[in-house]
């Protein structure tokens, strides 16, 4: 954040993206851990946090379903972070 604001990007233009899914690692527990601490990210950095979980690999791993069949899991993850 300091590097970005130091480069002239205004803080109100920043959004955190924790990179849910495979980007965080192959274990779905890693994404669940980030999801469980979503409020902590918001409070710690005082910035909006992007939640992009639609059809992510960690949801498919947890449910055993394909990308087109994890709508309910996507909704549950979104509500958990709200």
C-alpha positions in Angstrom: 0.0 0.0 0.0 2.8 2.4 0.9 4.5 1.7 -2.4 1.3 2.4 -4.3 0.5 5.6 -2.5 4.2 6.6 -2.7 3.9 6.2 -6.5 1.1 8.7 -6.5 -1.9 6.4 -6.5 -4.6 7.8 -4.2 -5.6 5.6 -1.4 -9.3 5.9 -2.3 -8.4 4.2 -5.6 -7.1 1.0 -3.9 -9.0 -2.2 -3.5 -7.5 -5.3 -1.8 -7.9 -8.6 -3.7 -6.8 -11.6 -1.6 -6.8 -13.9 -4.7 -9.3 -16.5 -3.5 -9.0 -20.0 -4.9 -6.0 -21.7 -6.5 -3.9 -18.5 -6.4 -3.7 -18.9 -2.6 -2.8 -22.6 -2.9 -4.2 -26.0 -3.8 -5.6 -26.6 -0.3 -9.2 -25.3 0.0 -8.6 -24.6 3.7 -6.4 -21.7 2.8 -9.2 -19.9 1.0 -11.6 -20.8 3.9 -9.1 -19.2 6.3 -9.0 -16.0 4.3 -12.8 -16.0 4.0 -13.2 -16.4 7.8 -10.9 -13.4 8.3 -12.4 -11.1 5.7 -13.5 -8.5 8.2 -10.1 -8.4 9.7 -8.7 -7.5 6.2 -11.1 -4.6 5.9 -10.4 -3.3 9.4 -6.7 -3.7 9.3 -6.1 -1.9 6.0 -9.2 0.3 6.0 -9.8 -0.5 2.4 -12.5 -2.2 0.4 -11.8 -5.9 -0.2 -12.8 -7.6 -3.4 -14.6 -11.0 -3.0 -14.4 -13.0 -6.2 -15.5 -16.5 -5.4 -17.8 -17.5 -8.2 -17.1 -21.0 -9.3 -13.6 -21.0 -7.7 -11.6 -24.1 -7.3 -11.8 -24.2 -3.5 -15.6 -24.3 -3.7 -15.5 -27.2 -6.2 -13.0 -29.1 -4.0 -15.2 -28.6 -1.0 -18.4 -29.6 -2.7 -17.2 -32.2 -5.2 -19.2 -30.4 -7.9 -18.2 -28.9 -11.2 -18.0 -25.2 -12.0 -21.6 -24.9 -13.1 -22.9 -26.6 -10.0 -21.4 -24.5 -7.2 -23.9 -21.6 -7.2 -25.1 -22.3 -3.7 -21.6 -22.6 -2.4 -20.7 -19.3 -4.1 -23.7 -17.6 -2.4 -22.7 -19.1 1.0 -19.2 -17.8 0.6 -20.4 -14.4 -0.3 -22.8 -14.2 2.6 -20.1 -15.4 5.0 -17.9 -12.4 3.9 -20.7 -9.9 4.1 
